[in-house]
């Protein structure tokens, strides 16, 4: 029962919803960056945008894990 942290999960839900919106924005940026890098492979900035977008897509999971780990059972 050491992994039982429902309070951290419930408190983290609003922040996870906000980060979910950011993740959707990140997905759009990733698609646009991929299209731009296919059209012009010399654009190195598109690679940076794609990496930023991938981090934004992973954000909701990171937020929930941080809240669950921060609040004791």
DSSP file (Angstrom, degrees, kcal/mol; ACC not computed):
  #  RESIDUE AA STRUCTURE BP1 BP2  ACC     N-H-->O    O-->H-N    N-H-->O    O-->H-N    TCO  KAPPA ALPHA  PHI   PSI    X-CA   Y-CA   Z-CA
    1    1 A X    >         0   0    0      0, 0.0     3,-1.1     0, 0.0    72,-0.0   0.000 360.0 360.0 360.0  12.4    0.0    0.0    0.0
    2    2 A X  T 3   +     0   0    0      1,-0.2    71,-0.2     3,-0.0     0, 0.0   0.754 360.0  55.7 -72.8 -22.5    3.0    2.4   -0.2
    3    3 A X  T 3  S+     0   0    0     70,-0.0     2,-1.0     2,-0.0    -1,-0.2   0.313  76.8 116.7 -90.9   9.7    2.0    3.5   -3.7
    4    4 A X    <   +     0   0    0     -3,-1.1     3,-0.1     1,-0.1     2,-0.0  -0.682  25.1 143.2 -83.2 102.8   -1.5    4.5   -2.6
    5    5 A X     >  +     0   0    0     -2,-1.0     4,-1.4     1,-0.1     3,-0.1  -0.466   1.7 150.8-137.4  64.2   -1.7    8.3   -3.2
    6    6 A X  H  > S+     0   0    0      1,-0.2     4,-2.4     2,-0.2     5,-0.2   0.821  72.9  59.8 -68.5 -28.7   -5.2    9.1   -4.4
    7    7 A X  H  > S+     0   0    0      1,-0.2     4,-2.4     2,-0.2     5,-0.2   0.913 104.4  48.7 -65.7 -42.3   -5.1   12.6   -3.0
    8    8 A X  H  > S+     0   0    0     63,-0.2     4,-1.8     1,-0.2    -1,-0.2   0.875 111.4  51.2 -63.5 -37.1   -2.1   13.6   -5.1
    9    9 A X  H  X S+     0   0    0     -4,-1.4     4,-0.8     2,-0.2    -2,-0.2   0.923 111.7  46.1 -65.9 -44.0   -3.9   12.2   -8.1
   10   10 A X  H >< S+     0   0    0     -4,-2.4     3,-0.5     1,-0.2     4,-0.5   0.887 113.7  47.7 -68.4 -39.3   -7.1   14.2   -7.4
   11   11 A X  H 3< S+     0   0    0     -4,-2.4     4,-0.5     1,-0.2     3,-0.4   0.857 111.6  52.1 -68.7 -33.8   -5.2   17.5   -6.7
   12   12 A X  H 3X S+     0   0    0     -4,-1.8     4,-2.3    -5,-0.2    -1,-0.2   0.617  86.3  86.6 -78.3 -12.7   -3.1   17.0   -9.9
   13   13 A X  H <X S+     0   0    0     -4,-0.8     4,-2.2    -3,-0.5    -1,-0.2   0.900  86.8  48.9 -60.0 -45.3   -6.1   16.5  -12.2
   14   14 A X  H  > S+     0   0    0     -4,-0.5     4,-1.8    -3,-0.4    -1,-0.2   0.911 114.5  46.6 -61.5 -38.4   -6.8   20.2  -12.9
   15   15 A X  H  > S+     0   0    0     -4,-0.5     4,-2.3     1,-0.2    -1,-0.2   0.851 110.2  53.4 -69.9 -33.5   -3.1   20.8  -13.7
   16   16 A X  H  X S+     0   0    0     -4,-2.3     4,-1.7     2,-0.2    -1,-0.2   0.860 106.3  53.1 -68.4 -34.3   -3.1   17.7  -15.9
   17   17 A X  H  X S+     0   0    0     -4,-2.2     4,-1.6     2,-0.2    -2,-0.2   0.901 109.6  48.1 -66.9 -39.8   -6.0   19.0  -17.8
   18   18 A X  H  X S+     0   0    0     -4,-1.8     4,-1.8     1,-0.2    -2,-0.2   0.914 112.9  48.0 -64.6 -42.1   -4.2   22.3  -18.5
   19   19 A X  H  X S+     0   0    0     -4,-2.3     4,-2.0     1,-0.2    41,-0.4   0.779 104.9  60.6 -71.2 -23.8   -1.1   20.4  -19.5
   20   20 A X  H  X S+     0   0    0     -4,-1.7     4,-1.9     2,-0.2    -1,-0.2   0.890 103.8  49.9 -66.4 -38.5   -3.3   18.2  -21.8
   21   21 A X  H  X S+     0   0    0     -4,-1.6     4,-1.9     1,-0.2    -2,-0.2   0.916 110.7  49.4 -63.7 -42.4   -4.3   21.3  -23.7
   22   22 A X  H  X S+     0   0    0     -4,-1.8     4,-2.4     1,-0.2    -2,-0.2   0.854 107.4  55.7 -63.7 -33.6   -0.6   22.2  -24.0
   23   23 A X  H  X S+     0   0    0     -4,-2.0     4,-2.1     2,-0.2    -1,-0.2   0.880 105.4  51.1 -66.6 -37.1    0.0   18.6  -25.2
   24   24 A X  H  X S+     0   0    0     -4,-1.9     4,-1.9     2,-0.2    -2,-0.2   0.899 110.2  49.2 -65.8 -39.4   -2.5   19.1  -28.0
   25   25 A X  H  X S+     0   0    0     -4,-1.9     4,-2.4     1,-0.2    -2,-0.2   0.902 109.8  52.7 -62.9 -40.5   -0.7   22.3  -28.9
   26   26 A X  H  X S+     0   0    0     -4,-2.4     4,-2.4     1,-0.2    -2,-0.2   0.868 106.0  53.2 -62.8 -37.0    2.5   20.4  -28.9
   27   27 A X  H  X S+     0   0    0     -4,-2.1     4,-2.2     2,-0.2    -1,-0.2   0.900 109.6  48.2 -65.2 -40.0    1.0   17.7  -31.2
   28   28 A X  H  X S+     0   0    0     -4,-1.9     4,-2.5     2,-0.2    -2,-0.2   0.917 112.1  49.1 -65.8 -42.8    0.0   20.4  -33.7
   29   29 A X  H  X S+     0   0    0     -4,-2.4     4,-2.9     1,-0.2    -2,-0.2   0.888 110.0  52.6 -62.7 -38.7    3.5   22.0  -33.5
   30   30 A X  H  X S+     0   0    0     -4,-2.4     4,-2.3     2,-0.2    -2,-0.2   0.915 109.9  47.2 -64.0 -43.0    5.0   18.6  -34.0
   31   31 A X  H  X S+     0   0    0     -4,-2.2     4,-2.3     2,-0.2    -2,-0.2   0.933 114.8  46.1 -64.6 -44.9    3.0   17.9  -37.2
   32   32 A X  H  X S+     0   0    0     -4,-2.5     4,-2.6     1,-0.2    -2,-0.2   0.907 113.1  49.9 -64.2 -41.5    3.8   21.4  -38.6
   33   33 A X  H  X S+     0   0    0     -4,-2.9     4,-2.3     2,-0.2    -1,-0.2   0.873 110.4  50.5 -64.8 -36.5    7.5   21.0  -37.7
   34   34 A X  H  X S+     0   0    0     -4,-2.3     4,-1.6     2,-0.2    -2,-0.2   0.913 111.5  47.6 -66.9 -42.0    7.6   17.6  -39.4
   35   35 A X  H  X S+     0   0    0     -4,-2.3     4,-2.0     1,-0.2    -2,-0.2   0.924 113.3  48.3 -64.4 -43.6    6.0   18.9  -42.5
   36   36 A X  H  X S+     0   0    0     -4,-2.6     4,-2.7     1,-0.2    -2,-0.2   0.885 110.2  51.2 -65.2 -38.2    8.4   21.9  -42.6
   37   37 A X  H  < S+     0   0    0     -4,-2.3    -1,-0.2     1,-0.2    -2,-0.2   0.806 110.1  50.3 -71.4 -26.4   11.4   19.7  -42.1
   38   38 A X  H  < S+     0   0    0     -4,-1.6     3,-0.4    -5,-0.2    -1,-0.2   0.867 113.8  45.1 -74.3 -36.1   10.2   17.4  -45.0
   39   39 A X  H  < S+     0   0    0     -4,-2.0     2,-0.4     1,-0.3    -2,-0.2   0.894 132.5  16.9 -73.6 -40.0    9.8   20.4  -47.3
   40   40 A X    ><  -     0   0    0     -4,-2.7     3,-1.8    -5,-0.2    -1,-0.3  -0.784  64.8-177.9-135.9  90.8   13.1   22.1  -46.3
   41   41 A X  T 3  S+     0   0    0     -3,-0.4    -1,-0.1    -2,-0.4    -4,-0.1   0.632  78.2  71.3 -67.1 -11.7   15.5   19.7  -44.6
   42   42 A X  T 3  S+     0   0    0      2,-0.0     2,-1.0     1,-0.0    -1,-0.3   0.626  71.7 100.8 -79.5 -10.8   18.1   22.5  -44.2
   43   43 A X    <   +     0   0    0     -3,-1.8     3,-0.5    -7,-0.2     4,-0.4  -0.640  46.6 179.0 -77.0 104.3   15.9   24.1  -41.5
   44   44 A X  S >> S+     0   0    0     -2,-1.0     4,-1.1     1,-0.2     3,-0.7   0.719  73.6  70.4 -77.9 -21.3   17.5   23.1  -38.2
   45   45 A X  H 3> S+     0   0    0      1,-0.2     4,-2.1     2,-0.2    -1,-0.2   0.787  88.2  64.0 -67.7 -25.9   14.9   25.1  -36.2
   46   46 A X  H 3> S+     0   0    0     -3,-0.5     4,-2.1     1,-0.2    -1,-0.2   0.832  98.3  54.8 -66.7 -30.7   12.2   22.6  -37.1
   47   47 A X  H <> S+     0   0    0     -3,-0.7     4,-2.2    -4,-0.4    -1,-0.2   0.906 107.8  49.0 -67.2 -41.7   14.1   19.9  -35.3
   48   48 A X  H  X S+     0   0    0     -4,-1.1     4,-2.2     1,-0.2    -2,-0.2   0.892 110.7  50.5 -63.8 -39.9   14.1   22.1  -32.1
   49   49 A X  H  X S+     0   0    0     -4,-2.1     4,-2.4     2,-0.2    -2,-0.2   0.888 108.8  51.9 -64.7 -38.6   10.4   22.7  -32.5
   50   50 A X  H  X S+     0   0    0     -4,-2.1     4,-2.1     2,-0.2    -2,-0.2   0.902 110.0  48.7 -65.8 -40.1    9.8   19.0  -32.9
   51   51 A X  H  X S+     0   0    0     -4,-2.2     4,-1.9     2,-0.2    -2,-0.2   0.901 111.7  49.3 -66.0 -40.2   11.7   18.3  -29.7
   52   52 A X  H  X S+     0   0    0     -4,-2.2     4,-2.0     1,-0.2    -2,-0.2   0.897 110.4  51.5 -62.9 -40.5    9.8   21.0  -27.8
   53   53 A X  H  X S+     0   0    0     -4,-2.4     4,-2.1     2,-0.2    -2,-0.2   0.887 107.2  52.0 -65.6 -39.5    6.5   19.5  -29.1
   54   54 A X  H  X S+     0   0    0     -4,-2.1     4,-1.6     1,-0.2    -1,-0.2   0.896 109.1  50.8 -64.6 -38.9    7.4   16.0  -27.9
   55   55 A X  H  X S+     0   0    0     -4,-1.9     4,-0.5     1,-0.2    -2,-0.2   0.885 109.6  50.7 -64.3 -38.0    8.2   17.5  -24.5
   56   56 A X  H >< S+     0   0    0     -4,-2.0     3,-0.6     1,-0.2     4,-0.4   0.861 107.5  53.2 -66.9 -35.1    4.8   19.2  -24.5
   57   57 A X  H 3< S+     0   0    0     -4,-2.1     3,-0.4     1,-0.2     4,-0.3   0.857 110.3  47.5 -68.1 -33.8    3.0   16.0  -25.4
   58   58 A X  H 3X S+     0   0    0     -4,-1.6     4,-1.6     1,-0.2     3,-0.4   0.547  88.4  94.3 -81.4  -7.6    4.7   14.2  -22.5
   59   59 A X  H <X S+     0   0    0     -3,-0.6     4,-2.5    -4,-0.5     5,-0.2   0.857  75.5  55.9 -59.5 -44.0    3.8   17.0  -20.1
   60   60 A X  H  > S+     0   0    0     -4,-0.4     4,-2.2    -3,-0.4    -1,-0.2   0.898 109.2  47.9 -59.9 -38.0    0.4   15.6  -18.7
   61   61 A X  H  > S+     0   0    0     -3,-0.4     4,-2.3    -4,-0.3    -1,-0.2   0.907 111.9  49.7 -67.0 -40.5    2.1   12.4  -17.5
   62   62 A X  H  X S+     0   0    0     -4,-1.6     4,-2.2     2,-0.2    -2,-0.2   0.896 110.8  50.3 -64.6 -39.6    5.0   14.3  -15.9
   63   63 A X  H  X S+     0   0    0     -4,-2.5     4,-2.4     2,-0.2     5,-0.2   0.940 111.8  46.2 -65.7 -47.5    2.5   16.5  -14.1
   64   64 A X  H  X S+     0   0    0     -4,-2.2     4,-2.7     1,-0.2     5,-0.2   0.924 113.7  49.1 -62.6 -43.6    0.4   13.7  -12.7
   65   65 A X  H  X S+     0   0    0     -4,-2.3     4,-2.3     1,-0.2    -1,-0.2   0.889 110.3  51.4 -63.2 -38.1    3.5   11.7  -11.6
   66   66 A X  H  X S+     0   0    0     -4,-2.2     4,-1.6     2,-0.2    -1,-0.2   0.925 112.7  44.9 -65.1 -43.8    5.0   14.8   -9.9
   67   67 A X  H  X S+     0   0    0     -4,-2.4     4,-1.5     2,-0.2    -2,-0.2   0.916 113.3  49.8 -67.0 -42.0    1.8   15.4   -7.9
   68   68 A X  H  < S+     0   0    0     -4,-2.7    -1,-0.2     1,-0.2    -2,-0.2   0.895 114.5  45.0 -64.0 -38.7    1.4   11.8   -7.0
   69   69 A X  H  < S+     0   0    0     -4,-2.3    -1,-0.2    -5,-0.2    -2,-0.2   0.770 110.5  55.4 -74.7 -25.6    5.0   11.6   -5.8
   70   70 A X  H  < S+     0   0    0     -4,-1.6     2,-0.6    -5,-0.2    -2,-0.2   0.802  99.6  62.0 -79.4 -29.5    4.8   14.9   -3.9
   71   71 A X  S  < S-     0   0    0     -4,-1.5   -63,-0.2    -5,-0.1    -1,-0.1  -0.864  80.3-135.3-105.6 123.5    1.8   14.1   -1.7
   72   72 A X              0   0    0     -2,-0.6   -65,-0.1     1,-0.1   -64,-0.1  -0.263 360.0 360.0 -72.2 163.3    2.1   11.3    0.8
   73   73 A X              0   0    0    -71,-0.2    -1,-0.1   -66,-0.1   -67,-0.1   0.467 360.0 360.0 -70.4 360.0   -0.6    8.7    1.3
